[in-house]
Amino acid sequence: MYGGEQLLNGRVYGAEHDDPHPGPLPHRTYAELVGGPLDGLLVDIHEWQTEEVDDGVALATELSRWPGGRTLYDPRPGEPRTPAPG
C-alpha cells in the first residue's frame, strides 16, 4: 500500500484534492471502486441508468501505470446499490 491510498478511502471520484468535505453526500448512491489504482474511492452513480452501471466505467486517472490514462472498473456481481447515509 502506498501512502496515498489512505487519502482515497471514502472520497468521491472527481472531488477536488483540497475539498474540505470530499466524502459522499446524503441521498446519493455510490459505488466503491475495488481492484484498481483508485481503490477506496466512491463513484456517484445516483443518476446512472441500470445499463450504465452494469456496463462498468472507464475513469481518467493519474494514479496508474500510464498517467493520464484510464482505469476500467466493472460492477461486482450481486453488489447492492444502496444510498449514502442521510
N, C-alpha and C positions, 0 to 999 in steps of 0.2 A: 504494500500500500504506500503510495507516495503521499506526501504531506497535504497536497491539495484536495485529496478525496474527502477529508473531513469537512472541507469548506463546501462541498457539493451537497452533502446529505441534507435533505429537507428543503432545498432551494428549488425554485421553479425555473425550468429551462427558459432562457430569454430574459431573466431578471438581470438588471444591471449589477455589476460586481460590487458597487458601493451602495446599493439599495439597502436602507436600514431595516426593511421588512421584506426579505426575499422569499419568504415562505408562502404556503398556499393560502388562498382567500376562502372565506366561508362560502358555502353554497356553490362551489365549483367542483368539477370532477377531474381528478388527476390520475395519471398512470405513472408508476415508479419505473425508472429506467434501470434495467439489470442486464448484465452480460456485455458491457462495452465500456468505452472510456468515460461515458457520462453517468456511470453507476451512481445511484443515490439521488439524482435529480428527479424532479417531478415534471411531467408534461401536462399542461392544461388541455384536456380533451373534452371539455364541457360542451362545446358546440359542434363537435365532430359527429358525423353520421356513423352508424354501426359499421358500414363497409369501410370507412376510412380507418377506423380503429383496427378492424380485422386485417387490413392490408399492411399494417405496420407503417413505419415512418423513417425517412432519411433526414437526419438533423445535422446541420453545419456545426463543426467543432474545430477548435484549435488544439484540443487535447487528444489527438490521435496520432498514429504513426505518420500521417501526412497532414500536417497543419493546413487549415483552410479547406480540408476535405469534408466528407460526410461520414457519419456512422449510422448503421442500419439497426433498427430495433423492430422486433415483431412482438405481438402480444403473447403472453404465456397462456397456454390452453387452460380454460376454466378460471382464469383470473377474474375475481369480482371487480366490478367498476362501481365503486362507492363514492359518494360526495365527500368533500372535506368536512371536518367537524364544524359546526356552527350553523 
